[in-house]
Amino acid sequence: MYGSCAGPRVRVAAGAAAVLLLAGCTSAGVAGDDTGRAHRPAHGGPYWTDPEGNAARQVAAYVRDGEPENAELIRRIARQPVGEWVVPEEPRQAVAGVTGAAEKAGRQALLVLYDIPHRDCGQFSGGGAADGDAYRAWLEDVARGIGDRRATVVLEPDALLHMVDGCTPEEFHEERYDLLKDAVRRLKRQPGATVYLDAGNAGWRTPDVLREPLRRAGIAEADGFAVNVSNFWTTRASTDFGRRLSAEVGGKPFVIDTSRNGNGPYEGGDPALTWCNPPGRALGEPPTTDTGDPLVDAYLWVKRPGESDGDCRGGPRAGDWWPDYALELARASG
């Protein structure tokens, strides 16, 4: 496990009905009805901030309960654009709602696709599409939901690395490579879509090991790759890793998930769970496209700070909002 986004539940309102989505690391939003959702963030570059996300609702609750200090801490999360994790049910309507709201605000959506079959090796975020045909049908709905609107897409966290490390059984590899390559090609048919393949983090062995897997997954047709998704490696370490990996794949640019990397990776406790709700972590650099490095397209908050990695260290199930952990991240960020 490399820092699973981990998370099974998200409530998305679809018209008048509420549906539960098996989610990576997302939160509530209005799908299919973007009335009142247009929001121009003070930060975040070109990306849209959902005014109805978990952090925003937590701010409102703290204000209502007379806890202004806690409200101000959580505002550090609520005011930033974060990834909208797209999962199985009604994807076209959900994606259309998010990208439509972003377009109205003069921004673009940040989408994370997380429905690959045999996802997360059956761990905290296990699940995904039933098979390849189901995944392709789901992806088609996602693409149609994007339409001609602008969206940055991070494609399938951990899907590639779980093949490289052997976590995903060999019998599923050929299909998964085909699905990833097909996903890149399908998404790139949308004129406003920018697509980054997930490519692990700085804790991974050496970048050259990933050259051939990324080639097979379609990196040549993608806009680039993403590093440190849902993990904690520093921006400096992630940049170094990304630059070395870029040299292996034709100079492709990359994005870095800086959502929780302010204090770097956790080095205590069970080594197998350093990625799962580790204590003492902090928010990282705010989302921006102004990185000062021509190979780094953006710092993004792909993982949603304050949402659990899984039911470890006293946390709720993966993807559920955990206000105590959100407060810890915000306090530690200074």
C-alpha positions as CSV (number, residue, x, y, z in Angstrom):
1,M,0.0,0.0,0.0
2,Y,1.4,3.4,-1.0
3,G,-1.0,5.8,0.8
4,S,-4.4,4.6,-0.3
5,C,-6.9,7.3,-0.8
6,A,-9.0,4.7,0.8
7,G,-12.6,5.4,1.2
8,P,-15.8,3.9,0.7
9,R,-18.6,6.3,1.2
10,V,-19.7,9.6,-0.2
11,R,-23.1,11.2,-0.3
12,V,-23.9,13.0,-3.5
13,A,-27.3,14.6,-4.0
14,A,-28.7,13.8,-7.4
15,G,-31.7,16.0,-8.1
16,A,-34.1,15.3,-5.2
17,A,-32.7,11.9,-4.4
18,A,-29.6,11.1,-2.4
19,V,-27.4,8.3,-3.6
20,L,-24.5,6.7,-1.8
21,L,-21.3,6.3,-3.8
22,L,-18.5,3.9,-3.0
23,A,-15.8,6.5,-2.9
24,G,-12.1,7.0,-2.7
25,C,-11.8,10.1,-0.7
26,T,-14.6,12.5,-1.5
27,S,-17.5,14.3,0.1
28,A,-20.9,15.6,-0.5
29,G,-21.8,17.8,-3.4
30,V,-24.8,18.5,-5.6
31,A,-24.7,16.4,-8.7
32,G,-26.9,17.3,-11.6
33,D,-28.0,20.5,-10.0
34,D,-25.3,23.1,-9.6
35,T,-27.5,25.9,-8.3
36,G,-25.6,27.9,-5.8
37,R,-22.4,25.9,-6.2
38,A,-20.4,28.4,-8.3
39,H,-17.5,29.5,-6.1
40,R,-14.4,31.4,-6.9
41,P,-11.7,30.5,-4.3
42,A,-9.1,32.9,-3.1
43,H,-6.5,30.3,-3.7
44,G,-6.0,27.3,-5.8
45,G,-5.1,28.7,-9.2
46,P,-7.6,27.6,-11.8
47,Y,-9.4,24.9,-9.7
48,W,-12.9,25.0,-8.3
49,T,-13.7,24.8,-4.6
50,D,-16.9,23.1,-3.6
51,P,-18.7,25.3,-1.1
52,E,-20.7,22.3,0.2
53,G,-17.8,19.9,1.0
54,N,-17.2,18.2,4.3
55,A,-14.8,20.8,5.5
56,A,-17.2,23.7,4.7
57,R,-20.0,22.0,6.5
58,Q,-17.7,21.4,9.5
59,V,-16.9,25.1,9.6
60,A,-20.6,25.9,9.7
61,A,-21.1,23.4,12.5
62,Y,-18.3,24.9,14.6
63,V,-19.6,28.4,14.1
64,R,-23.1,27.3,15.1
65,D,-21.7,25.6,18.2
66,G,-19.7,28.6,19.3
67,E,-16.3,27.2,18.5
68,P,-14.6,30.0,16.5
69,E,-11.1,28.8,16.9
70,N,-11.9,25.3,15.5
71,A,-13.9,26.9,12.7
72,E,-10.9,29.0,11.7
73,L,-8.7,26.0,11.7
74,I,-11.0,24.0,9.4
75,R,-11.3,27.0,7.1
76,R,-7.7,26.3,6.1
77,I,-9.0,23.2,4.4
78,A,-12.5,24.4,3.3
79,R,-11.1,27.3,1.3
80,Q,-8.9,25.1,-0.9
81,P,-10.0,23.1,-4.0
82,V,-9.7,19.4,-3.5
83,G,-10.2,16.3,-5.6
84,E,-13.7,15.2,-6.5
85,W,-13.4,11.4,-6.4
86,V,-15.6,9.8,-9.0
87,V,-17.0,6.4,-8.2
88,P,-19.6,3.9,-9.5
89,E,-23.2,5.2,-9.4
90,E,-24.6,7.8,-11.7
91,P,-21.1,9.1,-12.8
92,R,-22.4,11.1,-15.7
93,Q,-24.8,13.1,-13.6
94,A,-22.3,13.6,-10.8
95,V,-19.5,14.7,-13.1
96,A,-21.7,17.0,-15.1
97,G,-22.8,18.6,-11.8
98,V,-19.2,19.2,-10.7
99,T,-17.8,20.3,-14.0
100,G,-20.8,22.5,-14.6
101,A,-20.5,24.3,-11.3
102,A,-16.8,24.8,-12.0
103,E,-17.5,26.2,-15.4
104,K,-20.0,28.7,-14.0
105,A,-17.3,29.9,-11.6
106,G,-14.8,30.3,-14.4
107,R,-12.8,27.4,-13.0
108,Q,-12.1,23.8,-13.8
109,A,-12.9,20.7,-11.8
110,L,-10.2,18.4,-10.3
111,L,-11.5,14.8,-10.8
112,V,-10.0,11.6,-9.5
113,L,-11.2,8.3,-11.2
114,Y,-11.2,5.4,-8.8
115,D,-13.1,2.4,-10.1
116,I,-10.6,0.0,-11.6
117,P,-11.6,-3.7,-11.2
118,H,-9.9,-5.4,-8.2
119,R,-9.2,-2.0,-6.7
120,D,-6.8,-1.7,-3.8
121,C,-6.1,-5.4,-3.7
122,G,-9.2,-5.9,-1.5
123,Q,-7.8,-3.7,1.3
124,F,-9.4,-0.6,3.0
125,S,-10.7,0.7,-0.4
126,G,-11.3,-2.6,-2.1
127,G,-14.0,-2.8,-4.7
128,G,-14.2,-1.2,-8.1
129,A,-16.0,-2.2,-11.3
130,A,-17.2,-5.8,-11.7
131,D,-15.1,-6.4,-14.8
132,G,-13.5,-4.7,-17.8
133,D,-16.8,-4.1,-19.7
134,A,-18.4,-2.5,-16.6
135,Y,-15.4,-0.2,-16.2
136,R,-15.5,0.9,-19.8
137,A,-19.2,1.6,-19.6
138,W,-18.5,3.6,-16.4
139,L,-15.7,5.5,-18.0
140,E,-17.9,6.4,-21.0
141,D,-20.4,8.0,-18.6
142,V,-17.6,9.9,-16.9
143,A,-16.3,11.3,-20.2
144,R,-19.8,12.3,-21.3
145,G,-20.3,14.0,-17.9
146,I,-17.1,16.1,-18.6
147,G,-18.4,17.0,-22.0
148,D,-16.5,20.0,-23.4
149,R,-15.9,21.5,-20.0
150,R,-12.4,21.8,-18.5
151,A,-11.3,19.2,-16.0
152,T,-8.0,17.9,-14.7
153,V,-8.2,14.2,-14.2
154,V,-6.0,12.0,-11.9
155,L,-6.4,8.5,-13.2
156,E,-6.7,5.5,-10.8
157,P,-4.6,5.9,-7.7
158,D,-2.5,2.8,-6.9
159,A,-3.7,0.9,-10.0
160,L,-0.3,0.9,-11.6
161,L,1.9,0.5,-8.5
162,H,-0.2,-2.4,-7.2
163,M,0.8,-4.3,-10.4
164,V,4.4,-3.5,-10.1
165,D,4.7,-4.6,-6.4
166,G,2.7,-7.8,-7.0
167,C,-0.2,-6.8,-4.8
168,T,-2.6,-7.2,-7.8
169,P,-2.4,-10.8,-9.0
170,E,-0.7,-11.4,-12.3
171,E,-3.8,-12.8,-13.9
172,F,-5.4,-9.3,-13.9
173,H,-2.4,-7.3,-15.2
174,E,-3.0,-7.5,-19.0
175,E,-6.6,-6.4,-18.6
176,R,-5.6,-3.5,-16.2
177,Y,-3.0,-2.2,-18.6
178,D,-5.5,-2.2,-21.4
179,L,-8.1,-0.5,-19.3
180,L,-5.7,2.3,-18.2
181,K,-4.5,2.9,-21.8
182,D,-8.1,2.9,-23.0
183,A,-9.1,5.3,-20.2
184,V,-6.4,7.8,-21.2
185,R,-7.5,7.6,-24.9
186,R,-11.2,8.0,-24.1
187,L,-10.7,10.9,-21.7
188,K,-8.4,12.7,-24.2
189,R,-11.2,12.8,-26.7
190,Q,-12.8,15.4,-24.4
191,P,-11.3,18.8,-25.5
192,G,-11.0,20.2,-22.1
193,A,-9.6,17.2,-20.2
194,T,-6.1,17.1,-18.9
195,V,-5.1,13.5,-17.8
196,Y,-2.4,12.4,-15.3
197,L,-1.7,8.7,-14.7
198,D,-1.0,7.9,-11.0
199,A,2.6,6.9,-10.6
200,G,3.3,6.3,-6.9
201,N,5.5,8.3,-4.7
202,A,9.0,9.1,-3.6
203,G,9.0,6.1,-1.3
204,W,9.0,3.8,-4.3
205,R,12.3,2.0,-5.2
206,T,13.7,3.6,-8.4
207,P,11.9,5.4,-11.1
208,D,13.4,3.3,-13.9
209,V,11.3,0.3,-12.7
210,L,8.2,2.3,-13.6
211,R,9.2,3.1,-17.2
212,E,7.7,0.1,-18.9
213,P,4.6,-0.1,-16.7
214,L,3.8,3.5,-17.5
215,R,4.4,2.9,-21.2
216,R,2.0,0.0,-21.2
217,A,-0.6,2.1,-19.3
218,G,-0.6,4.8,-21.9
219,I,1.7,7.6,-20.6
220,A,2.6,8.6,-24.1
221,E,-0.9,9.8,-24.8
222,A,-1.5,11.2,-21.3
223,D,-0.6,14.8,-20.4
224,G,1.6,13.5,-17.6
225,F,1.6,11.7,-14.3
226,A,0.7,12.3,-10.6
227,V,2.9,11.5,-7.6
228,N,2.3,11.3,-3.9
229,V,-1.4,10.8,-4.2
230,S,-2.8,10.4,-0.6
231,N,0.7,10.1,0.7
232,F,3.0,12.3,2.8
233,W,6.3,12.6,1.1
234,T,7.7,16.2,1.1
235,T,7.3,18.4,-2.0
236,R,11.1,18.4,-2.4
237,A,11.3,14.6,-2.3
238,S,8.3,14.3,-4.6
239,T,9.8,16.8,-7.1
240,D,13.0,14.9,-7.2
241,F,11.3,11.6,-7.7
242,G,9.0,13.1,-10.4
243,R,11.9,14.7,-12.3
244,R,13.8,11.4,-12.4
245,L,10.6,9.5,-13.5
246,S,9.9,12.2,-16.1
247,A,13.4,11.5,-17.6
248,E,12.3,7.8,-18.0
249,V,9.1,8.7,-19.9
250,G,10.1,11.2,-22.5
251,G,10.1,14.3,-20.3
252,K,6.4,14.2,-19.3
253,P,5.4,16.8,-16.7
254,F,3.7,15.8,-13.4
255,V,1.5,17.0,-10.6
256,I,2.2,16.5,-6.8
257,D,-0.4,15.9,-4.1
258,T,0.6,18.3,-1.4
259,S,-2.6,17.9,0.7
260,R,-1.0,16.4,3.8
261,N,2.8,16.5,3.2
262,G,3.6,19.5,5.4
263,N,5.6,17.4,7.9
264,G,6.7,14.7,5.5
265,P,6.1,10.9,6.0
266,Y,5.5,9.3,9.4
267,E,8.3,7.1,10.6
268,G,6.9,5.6,13.8
269,G,4.6,2.6,14.5
270,D,3.9,-0.3,12.2
271,P,5.9,0.2,9.0
272,A,3.0,-1.3,7.0
273,L,0.6,1.4,8.2
274,T,2.7,4.6,7.8
275,W,0.2,5.8,5.2
276,C,-2.9,5.2,7.3
277,N,-4.0,8.2,9.4
278,P,-0.5,8.8,10.7
279,P,-0.3,11.2,13.6
280,G,1.6,14.5,13.5
281,R,1.1,15.3,9.9
282,A,0.3,18.7,8.4
283,L,-1.3,20.4,5.5
284,G,1.1,21.1,2.6
285,E,1.5,23.8,0.0
286,P,-1.9,25.1,-1.2
287,P,-3.0,24.1,-4.6
288,T,-1.5,26.1,-7.4
289,T,-0.1,26.0,-10.9
290,D,2.6,28.4,-10.0
291,T,5.2,25.9,-8.9
292,G,8.4,27.5,-10.2
293,D,9.4,24.3,-12.0
294,P,8.6,23.7,-15.7
295,L,8.1,20.0,-15.1
296,V,5.7,20.4,-12.2
297,D,2.4,21.4,-13.7
298,A,0.7,21.9,-10.3
299,Y,0.5,21.2,-6.6
300,L,-2.9,19.7,-5.9
301,W,-4.9,18.5,-3.0
302,V,-5.9,15.2,-4.5
303,K,-6.6,13.5,-1.2
304,R,-9.2,15.4,0.8
305,P,-7.6,16.5,4.1
306,G,-9.7,15.3,7.1
307,E,-11.2,12.2,5.4
308,S,-10.0,8.9,6.9
309,D,-7.6,6.5,5.2
310,G,-9.3,3.6,6.9
311,D,-10.3,2.2,10.2
312,C,-6.8,2.3,11.7
313,R,-5.5,4.4,14.6
314,G,-9.0,5.1,15.8
315,G,-10.3,6.4,12.5
316,P,-13.6,5.7,10.9
317,R,-13.9,3.7,7.7
318,A,-12.0,4.9,4.7
319,G,-13.4,8.1,3.1
320,D,-15.5,9.2,6.1
321,W,-15.0,12.7,7.4
322,W,-13.0,12.7,10.7
323,P,-13.0,16.2,12.3
324,D,-10.4,15.4,14.9
325,Y,-7.9,14.4,12.3
326,A,-8.8,17.5,10.2
327,L,-8.1,19.7,13.2
328,E,-4.8,18.0,13.8
329,L,-3.7,18.5,10.3
330,A,-4.7,22.2,10.4
331,R,-3.1,22.9,13.7
332,A,0.2,21.3,12.6
333,S,0.3,23.4,9.5
334,G,1.0,26.6,11.5
